[in-house]
Amino acid sequence: MQKNGVYETIQTRGTTQDDVILRVAKSVTATVVVAANSVVGAGELLVTLDGGKTYSPAFIAEYDDSKDDYAAEAKVVFEGNVYKALVDTPDIGSIDDNSQWKLEHKYVINGVLMVTFQRETKDAPESFKAAVLVDGEVLYSKIPNKNESSRIAAYPTILIK
């Protein structure tokens, strides 16, 4: 944390952990799995589906009912749930049509990546050990991948201000 502007002249490469994380009540060490050809960094929103052993990036774009170019298997968030397109280019406004979209699960965010540098993968997925914030507060404007649904999906253990 900066005190009295002491570090203002130091040049950093990108967003740092201190820029994103406001308060840590609890963090864990876990394996973070990143898809091929991806970049993750400080403040990346994460999800675990195995009780906290492994985490992966959680960001999913919100459903846009005016968009007509979703690919089959594309995932979107709508009213707190994750839906998967069953067909290429589902009809506009068809999220309730079970023949075009499948309700997958609730949209959940239960971790925030605490690293001091970005990790970039190339042609293959990568996993690494890292600290993951599981209870605390983060600054919305500094989170790299987010939308308004992210705030709700992370609450109440992670408060996004």
N, C-alpha and C positions, 0 to 999 in steps of 0.2 A: 504494500500500500504506500502511496506517495505521501510524504510529509513535507509541508512548507515548500512545495515545488522543487525539491532537491533534484529529482530525476527528470525534470522537464526537458533538459537538453540531450538526454540519452535517446538515440534513435533505435526503435524496435522494428522488427519485421512482422507486421501484422498485429492482430489482436492478441493480447496476453491474458493469462488467467486472472491477473489483478484487474483488468479492464472489465471482465465479465462477471466474476463471482463477488457478490457483496457480503455474503455470510455463509459459513460452513457450520452446520450443526452436526452433520455426520457424513463421512465419506468412507468408501471401501476400496480395496484393491481388487480389480477384476480383469478378465480378459475382454478386450474390445476387438470386435471383428468388423473389418472394413471391406466393402465390396471392391472389386477390381476397378481401376481407373477412377478412384475417388480421392477426395481430400477431406480430412477432418482436423479440427483444431480446438483451441480452448473455447469452451461454451457450447460445443456440439451437443444437442439434445439426444439422449440415448434411451433405449428400451431394453429390458431384459424379459425373457419369457421362461427362464429356468431358475428363478429365485435368486438371481444376482451373481451367478457364476460367470456368465458372458453377457455382454451388452453389444448392441449395434445401433447405428444412427436411426433415429426415430422419425425424422421429418418426412411428412407426406403432404403433398399439395392439397389445398382445399378444392372441392368440386366446383366447377364453373359451369352453370347450367346453360351458358351461351356457347360453350365450346363443343365442337363436333368432331374433333380429331383425336380422341383417346384411342390408344391401341389396346387390343385384347391383352389382358393381364395387368393393365395399368391400375394403380391403386390411388384412391382419393379419400379425403376426409369430408364427411357430411354429417352435420348435427352430432358430432362426437363419436361417430362410428367410421370404420374403414370399410370401403367398398372396393371390389375388384371388377373391372370390366370383363364381361364374358365374351364380347364380340368386338371386332374392330369398329370404330366410329359409331358408338351407341347413339341413338336419337337424342337430340337436344332436350334437356329437361327430363330424362328418362331414369333417374336414379332409383325410383320406386318400382321400376319394371324388372321383376325377377328373371326374365329371360335375357336381360342385357347387363345387369349388375348383380353381384352377389355380396351380401352383407358378410364381412369377414369376422370382425371383432371390434370392441371398443378401442378408441384411439387413446393410447396410454404413453406417457413419458415418465420414466421413473429414474432417470439419471442424467447427469451433466458431466461431460468429459473435462477433467482437470489436467491439462498438459501445458507445458510452457512453449511448445513449438507445434507446427502443423505436421501431420503425417500424410504422405501421398502414396497411393498404391498405383501400380502400373497394370500389367496384364493379368494379374492374379489377385485374389483376395488376400488380405494380410490380417494377422491377429497379433496383439501385443498387450502386455500388462500395463495398466494405468490406474491412477486414482480416479474414482467416480463419485461425484457429489450425489448423495441420495436424500439429503435433507438440508435445505438452506434456501438462500435467495440469490437470484441472478438478475442482471440488467438486460431487459428486452432489446434495447437498441444495439447491444453488442453481440447478441447471439447470431451466429453465422446463417443458420437456416431455420426460419420460424414463420409462423403465421398466427392469427388470433386464436385458432384452435389449439395451438401449443400451450397457451396460458391455462386453458381449462384442463387439458390432458395431463399437465404436470401437477396441478393443485390436488391435495393440500400440502404434500411434503416438499415440493419445490415451488417456491413463490417467484414468479417472473414479474418483476416490477418495470 
